[in-house]
């Protein structure tokens, strides 16, 4: 069974707790604190696997967890870090928050590996808390909790060109004639039970990837039939070849078919319907009527800027001309894959947690401001500030939590320094 959709729960590892212990040595009655730090929890990472083309592995298992960090030990021994969980997916998989359906990551193009949930940071052992006044600290920091998220995985195939049209108009026949794909072909509606991908190799051209999208019917955008399950596969395509039955072998009007399919595309995603289209007027070898249906199609669509190519998928007549034209269209477009930008940051859940923080001016230097508290500590533990996305989230966090407003109320000025648990940056409005 071709699986192109799955809903799973992912969980990062909890950070190990810091340890409370004291040195016990012969002739040293009051040894100092020697509790070690907890290990970091494992991350949840998604990675593209070239050998996969479905999401079947996620159909029969619902929960996936990274390993927890080990607790710290005595004698300053650090707990072992939890193992990361690497989930392998086919190229083209889009990871979304299951509730909002906002994109977390698009595993295509240059994005081959991405950390989706970060493991909790391990807690400090009591060896960190000895001071001149507190020489026997009986406190250690707990590890940060795990993060859990329900995500929706959707496979949106990587193809330059999509074949669309009603069932039985000849899309599968056309694909099998010109590519290395081997689609199953039979004469009944919804013949194609999953998208078939093929590579069109043209002499003197670089060729392109083409996807045969299962036959659409009216109401597909509302989930009628199987259409809704497959419309997502043309979201990445740059050009669509709209295959019409020019001979009306099933008694349908090809012009009406064109408009009905485009209404479905528009209802599902208006951006798809606005992409360039080419009409493949198929089954020209089966036209026996006195009127000229091909001229009718040209008169209707070519004034709209949609070229019409008469073809016969069975004999191959006109197919080469159609694909050379499509290649020219692709050559004139930006050679950049269609990818979906990140809209949802799992760290956003931290912003919604109403944990306290403080903003204070340093007593040593009036140009230094210190921001502390569980909310800040938790955010920094889950955020990778070395990445562009992580730093963008950090800036959003400062703004959305009101920390920037509080800094301004405290009198911060351009060029002053902000300190947060070892992180230091200059303030510029």
C-alpha positions as CSV (number, residue, x, y, z in Angstrom):
1,X,0.0,0.0,0.0
2,X,1.4,3.4,-1.0
3,X,1.3,5.6,2.2
4,X,1.7,9.3,1.6
5,X,0.3,10.5,4.9
6,X,0.8,9.7,8.6
7,X,0.1,11.3,12.0
8,X,2.6,10.5,14.8
9,X,3.6,11.7,18.2
10,X,7.3,12.6,18.7
11,X,9.0,13.2,22.0
12,X,12.5,14.4,22.7
13,X,14.5,13.1,25.7
14,X,14.3,14.5,29.2
15,X,17.5,16.0,30.6
16,X,19.0,14.0,33.4
17,X,18.8,15.4,36.9
18,X,21.9,16.9,38.6
19,X,23.2,14.8,41.5
20,X,23.5,15.7,45.2
21,X,26.5,14.1,46.9
22,X,29.6,15.0,49.0
23,X,33.2,13.9,48.9
24,X,34.0,11.2,51.4
25,X,37.7,10.7,51.9
26,X,39.7,9.2,54.7
27,X,40.9,11.9,57.1
28,X,38.6,14.5,55.3
29,X,35.5,14.6,57.6
30,X,33.7,17.4,55.7
31,X,34.4,16.8,52.0
32,X,32.9,19.3,49.5
33,X,30.0,18.8,47.1
34,X,30.8,16.5,44.2
35,X,27.4,15.8,42.6
36,X,27.8,15.6,38.8
37,X,25.6,17.1,36.1
38,X,22.8,15.2,34.3
39,X,23.1,14.3,30.6
40,X,21.3,16.1,27.8
41,X,18.2,14.4,26.5
42,X,18.2,13.1,22.9
43,X,16.9,15.2,20.0
44,X,14.3,14.1,17.5
45,X,15.8,14.5,14.0
46,X,14.2,13.9,10.6
47,X,16.4,12.8,7.8
48,X,15.9,12.2,4.1
49,X,16.5,8.6,2.9
50,X,16.9,8.3,-0.8
51,X,15.8,4.7,-0.7
52,X,12.3,5.5,0.6
53,X,9.3,6.6,-1.4
54,X,6.4,6.1,1.0
55,X,5.6,6.8,4.7
56,X,4.6,3.2,5.4
57,X,6.9,2.9,8.4
58,X,4.8,5.5,10.2
59,X,1.4,3.9,9.5
60,X,1.5,1.1,12.1
61,X,3.4,2.8,14.9
62,X,2.2,5.9,16.6
63,X,4.8,7.1,19.2
64,X,8.5,7.8,18.7
65,X,10.7,8.9,21.6
66,X,14.4,9.9,21.9
67,X,16.4,8.6,24.9
68,X,16.4,10.5,28.2
69,X,19.6,11.9,29.6
70,X,21.2,10.0,32.4
71,X,21.2,11.5,35.9
72,X,24.5,12.9,37.2
73,X,26.5,10.7,39.6
74,X,28.8,11.2,42.6
75,X,32.5,12.1,42.2
76,X,31.6,14.8,39.7
77,X,30.6,12.2,37.1
78,X,28.5,13.5,34.3
79,X,25.4,11.5,33.3
80,X,25.4,10.1,29.8
81,X,23.6,12.1,27.1
82,X,20.5,10.4,25.7
83,X,20.7,9.0,22.2
84,X,19.1,11.1,19.4
85,X,16.2,9.6,17.5
86,X,16.7,9.8,13.7
87,X,13.4,9.3,11.8
88,X,14.0,8.6,8.1
89,X,11.5,9.9,5.5
90,X,11.4,10.1,1.7
91,X,12.4,13.3,0.0
92,X,9.5,15.6,-0.4
93,X,8.0,14.9,3.1
94,X,6.5,18.0,4.7
95,X,6.3,17.9,8.6
96,X,3.4,19.9,10.0
97,X,2.0,20.6,13.4
98,X,-1.0,18.3,13.5
99,X,-3.4,20.8,15.1
100,X,-2.7,24.0,13.2
101,X,-1.3,22.2,10.0
102,X,1.4,24.8,9.9
103,X,4.7,23.7,8.3
104,X,7.6,22.8,10.7
105,X,10.0,21.5,8.0
106,X,10.0,20.6,4.3
107,X,12.4,17.7,3.7
108,X,13.4,18.6,0.2
109,X,16.0,20.6,-1.8
110,X,19.0,21.2,0.4
111,X,17.2,20.3,3.6
112,X,18.3,16.7,4.2
113,X,18.4,16.6,8.0
114,X,16.7,18.8,10.5
115,X,16.3,18.8,14.3
116,X,12.6,19.1,15.0
117,X,12.5,18.7,18.8
118,X,15.5,19.4,21.1
119,X,16.2,17.3,24.1
120,X,16.1,18.9,27.5
121,X,19.3,20.2,29.0
122,X,20.8,18.2,31.9
123,X,20.6,19.7,35.4
124,X,23.7,21.0,37.3
125,X,24.9,18.8,40.1
126,X,25.4,20.3,43.6
127,X,29.1,20.9,42.9
128,X,28.1,24.1,41.1
129,X,26.3,25.6,44.1
130,X,29.0,25.9,46.7
131,X,29.6,29.4,47.9
132,X,31.5,31.1,50.8
133,X,28.3,31.1,52.8
134,X,26.8,27.8,51.5
135,X,29.5,25.2,51.6
136,X,27.2,22.2,51.9
137,X,24.6,22.7,49.2
138,X,21.9,20.0,49.3
139,X,20.4,21.2,46.1
140,X,20.9,20.1,42.5
141,X,19.1,21.3,39.4
142,X,16.5,19.0,37.8
143,X,16.9,18.2,34.1
144,X,14.7,20.1,31.6
145,X,11.5,18.2,30.7
146,X,11.0,16.5,27.3
147,X,9.1,18.1,24.5
148,X,6.2,16.3,22.9
149,X,4.4,17.1,19.7
150,X,1.9,15.5,17.4
151,X,3.0,16.0,13.8
152,X,1.4,15.3,10.5
153,X,3.7,13.9,7.8
154,X,2.6,14.5,4.2
155,X,4.6,13.3,1.1
156,X,4.3,15.9,-1.7
157,X,6.2,14.4,-4.6
158,X,9.1,16.2,-6.2
159,X,8.1,16.7,-9.9
160,X,8.6,19.6,-12.3
161,X,5.4,18.7,-14.3
162,X,2.1,17.3,-13.2
163,X,-0.4,15.4,-15.4
164,X,-4.0,16.2,-14.5
165,X,-7.3,15.3,-16.0
166,X,-10.4,13.1,-15.6
167,X,-10.0,9.3,-15.2
168,X,-9.5,7.4,-18.5
169,X,-8.3,10.4,-20.6
170,X,-4.9,8.6,-21.2
171,X,-2.5,10.1,-18.6
172,X,-1.0,6.8,-17.6
173,X,-0.6,5.7,-21.2
174,X,1.2,9.0,-22.0
175,X,3.5,8.6,-19.0
176,X,4.4,5.0,-19.9
177,X,5.2,6.0,-23.5
178,X,7.8,8.6,-22.7
179,X,9.3,7.7,-19.4
180,X,10.8,4.9,-17.3
181,X,7.7,4.7,-15.2
182,X,5.6,1.5,-15.3
183,X,2.0,2.6,-14.3
184,X,-0.8,0.1,-13.9
185,X,-3.3,0.8,-16.7
186,X,-6.9,-0.4,-16.8
187,X,-10.2,1.0,-17.9
188,X,-12.0,2.1,-14.7
189,X,-12.1,5.2,-12.7
190,X,-9.3,5.9,-10.3
191,X,-7.1,3.4,-12.1
192,X,-4.0,5.1,-10.7
193,X,-4.0,4.4,-7.0
194,X,-0.9,6.5,-6.3
195,X,1.1,9.1,-8.1
196,X,3.5,7.6,-10.7
197,X,6.8,9.5,-11.2
198,X,8.8,9.3,-14.4
199,X,11.7,11.1,-16.0
200,X,11.2,12.5,-19.5
201,X,14.5,12.4,-21.4
202,X,14.6,14.6,-24.5
203,X,17.4,14.7,-27.0
204,X,19.3,18.0,-26.7
205,X,17.5,18.9,-23.5
206,X,18.1,18.2,-19.8
207,X,14.8,16.5,-19.4
208,X,12.4,16.8,-16.4
209,X,10.5,14.8,-13.8
210,X,6.8,14.2,-14.4
211,X,4.1,13.0,-12.1
212,X,0.8,11.3,-13.1
213,X,-1.7,12.5,-10.6
214,X,-4.6,10.1,-10.0
215,X,-7.7,11.0,-12.0
216,X,-9.7,13.8,-10.4
217,X,-13.5,13.9,-10.3
218,X,-15.9,16.7,-9.3
219,X,-15.8,17.2,-5.6
220,X,-12.2,16.0,-5.2
221,X,-11.2,19.2,-3.3
222,X,-13.9,18.3,-0.7
223,X,-12.6,14.8,-0.4
224,X,-15.0,13.1,-2.8
225,X,-13.5,9.9,-4.2
226,X,-9.7,9.7,-3.7
227,X,-9.0,13.1,-5.3
228,X,-8.3,15.0,-2.1
229,X,-5.7,12.4,-1.1
230,X,-3.7,13.2,-4.2
231,X,-4.1,16.9,-4.9
232,X,-1.2,17.6,-2.5
233,X,1.2,15.9,-5.0
234,X,0.9,18.8,-7.5
235,X,1.7,21.5,-5.0
236,X,5.3,21.5,-6.1
237,X,4.9,21.3,-9.8
238,X,5.8,24.3,-12.0
239,X,3.8,23.4,-15.1
240,X,0.7,21.2,-15.5
241,X,-0.2,19.2,-18.6
242,X,-4.0,19.0,-18.7
243,X,-4.9,15.9,-20.6
244,X,-8.3,16.0,-22.3
245,X,-10.2,13.3,-24.2
246,X,-10.6,15.2,-27.6
247,X,-12.6,12.4,-29.1
248,X,-15.1,12.4,-26.2
249,X,-14.9,8.6,-26.1
250,X,-16.9,8.5,-22.7
251,X,-19.5,11.0,-23.9
252,X,-18.1,14.0,-21.9
253,X,-17.3,17.4,-23.3
254,X,-13.5,18.1,-23.1
255,X,-14.0,21.8,-22.7
256,X,-16.4,21.3,-19.7
257,X,-13.9,18.7,-18.3
258,X,-11.1,21.4,-18.4
259,X,-13.2,23.9,-16.4
260,X,-14.4,21.3,-13.9
261,X,-10.9,20.1,-13.1
262,X,-9.6,23.7,-12.7
263,X,-12.5,24.5,-10.3
264,X,-11.3,21.6,-8.2
265,X,-7.7,22.9,-8.3
266,X,-8.9,26.4,-7.4
267,X,-11.0,25.1,-4.5
268,X,-8.0,23.1,-3.1
269,X,-5.3,25.7,-3.6
270,X,-5.7,28.8,-5.8
271,X,-1.9,29.0,-6.3
272,X,-2.0,25.6,-8.1
273,X,-4.8,26.7,-10.4
274,X,-2.8,29.8,-11.4
275,X,0.3,27.8,-12.6
276,X,1.0,27.6,-16.3
277,X,-0.9,24.9,-18.1
278,X,-0.6,23.1,-21.5
279,X,-3.5,21.1,-23.0
280,X,-2.7,17.7,-24.4
281,X,-5.7,17.0,-26.6
282,X,-5.5,13.2,-26.5
283,X,-7.1,10.3,-28.5
284,X,-7.0,12.2,-31.8
285,X,-6.8,8.8,-33.5
286,X,-10.3,8.1,-32.2
287,X,-12.0,11.2,-33.7
288,X,-14.6,10.1,-36.3
289,X,-17.0,13.0,-36.2
290,X,-17.4,15.5,-39.0
291,X,-16.9,18.6,-36.8
292,X,-13.4,19.5,-35.7
293,X,-13.2,19.1,-31.9
294,X,-9.5,20.1,-32.0
295,X,-10.3,23.5,-33.6
296,X,-13.0,24.0,-30.9
297,X,-10.4,23.4,-28.2
298,X,-7.9,25.8,-29.8
299,X,-10.5,28.5,-30.3
300,X,-11.5,28.2,-26.6
301,X,-8.1,28.0,-24.9
302,X,-5.4,29.5,-27.0
303,X,-6.9,33.1,-26.7
304,X,-6.4,32.5,-22.9
305,X,-2.7,31.8,-23.5
306,X,-3.1,28.0,-23.0
307,X,-1.5,26.2,-26.0
308,X,-3.3,23.1,-27.3
309,X,-1.3,20.1,-28.6
310,X,-3.1,17.3,-30.5
311,X,-1.6,14.0,-29.5
312,X,-2.2,10.2,-29.5
313,X,-0.7,8.6,-26.3
314,X,-1.3,5.2,-27.9
315,X,0.6,5.8,-31.2
316,X,2.9,8.5,-29.8
317,X,1.8,11.1,-32.5
318,X,2.5,14.7,-31.4
319,X,3.9,13.7,-28.0
320,X,7.5,14.8,-28.7
321,X,6.3,18.3,-29.8
322,X,4.3,18.6,-26.6
323,X,7.2,17.7,-24.3
324,X,9.7,19.9,-26.1
325,X,7.3,22.9,-25.6
326,X,7.0,22.0,-21.9
327,X,10.8,21.8,-21.6
328,X,11.0,25.4,-23.1
329,X,8.5,26.6,-20.5
330,X,10.6,25.1,-17.7
331,X,13.8,26.6,-19.1
332,X,12.3,30.0,-18.9
333,X,11.4,29.6,-15.2
334,X,13.6,29.9,-12.2
335,X,15.5,26.7,-11.6
336,X,14.6,26.5,-8.0
337,X,12.5,23.7,-6.4
338,X,9.2,24.6,-4.8
339,X,9.6,24.3,-1.1
340,X,7.4,25.2,1.9
341,X,8.7,27.7,4.4
342,X,8.6,27.0,8.1
343,X,5.5,28.5,9.8
344,X,5.5,26.7,13.1
345,X,8.4,26.6,15.6
346,X,8.0,23.9,18.3
347,X,9.7,26.2,20.7
348,X,6.7,28.5,20.5
349,X,5.0,26.4,23.1
350,X,7.5,27.9,25.6
351,X,6.1,31.4,24.9
352,X,2.7,30.2,26.0
353,X,4.0,28.9,29.3
354,X,3.6,31.6,31.9
355,X,6.9,31.1,33.7
356,X,8.5,34.1,35.6
357,X,11.6,36.1,34.6
358,X,13.3,39.2,35.9
359,X,14.9,42.2,34.1
360,X,17.5,44.1,36.2
361,X,20.3,46.6,35.7
362,X,23.7,45.4,36.8
363,X,25.0,46.9,40.0
364,X,28.6,46.8,38.7
365,X,27.8,48.6,35.3
366,X,24.8,50.7,34.5
367,X,25.1,49.7,30.8
368,X,24.6,46.0,31.5
369,X,21.2,44.5,32.0
370,X,20.6,41.0,33.3
371,X,17.6,38.9,32.3
372,X,17.0,35.7,34.3
373,X,14.3,33.2,35.4
374,X,13.0,29.8,34.5
375,X,11.3,31.0,31.4
376,X,14.6,32.3,29.9
377,X,16.6,29.2,31.1
378,X,14.0,26.9,29.5
379,X,14.0,28.8,26.2
380,X,17.8,28.8,25.9
381,X,17.9,25.1,26.7
382,X,15.7,24.2,23.7
383,X,17.0,26.8,21.2
384,X,20.0,26.5,18.9
385,X,21.1,30.1,18.6
386,X,23.8,29.1,16.1
387,X,21.2,28.4,13.4
388,X,19.4,31.2,11.5
389,X,16.0,29.7,12.3
390,X,16.9,29.4,16.0
391,X,18.1,33.0,16.3
392,X,14.9,34.2,14.5
393,X,12.9,32.4,17.1
394,X,15.0,33.9,19.9
395,X,14.3,37.4,18.6
396,X,10.5,36.6,18.3
397,X,10.6,35.2,21.9
398,X,12.1,38.4,23.3
399,X,9.4,40.5,21.5
400,X,6.4,38.2,22.2
401,X,7.1,37.7,25.9
402,X,7.5,41.4,26.5
403,X,11.1,41.2,27.5
404,X,12.1,43.9,25.1
405,X,9.4,46.2,26.5
406,X,10.7,45.5,30.0
407,X,14.3,46.3,29.0
408,X,13.1,49.6,27.6
409,X,11.2,50.4,30.8
410,X,14.3,49.6,32.8
411,X,16.1,52.3,30.8
412,X,18.2,50.3,28.3
413,X,19.8,52.4,25.5
414,X,21.4,51.6,22.1
415,X,24.6,49.8,22.5
416,X,24.0,48.6,26.1
417,X,24.7,44.9,26.9
418,X,22.1,42.2,27.8
419,X,23.2,39.1,29.6
420,X,21.2,35.8,29.8
421,X,22.8,32.8,31.4
422,X,26.2,33.1,29.7
423,X,24.7,34.6,26.5
424,X,25.6,38.2,25.9
425,X,24.5,40.6,23.1
426,X,24.4,44.3,22.4
427,X,21.0,46.0,22.3
428,X,19.9,47.9,19.2
429,X,16.4,48.9,18.6
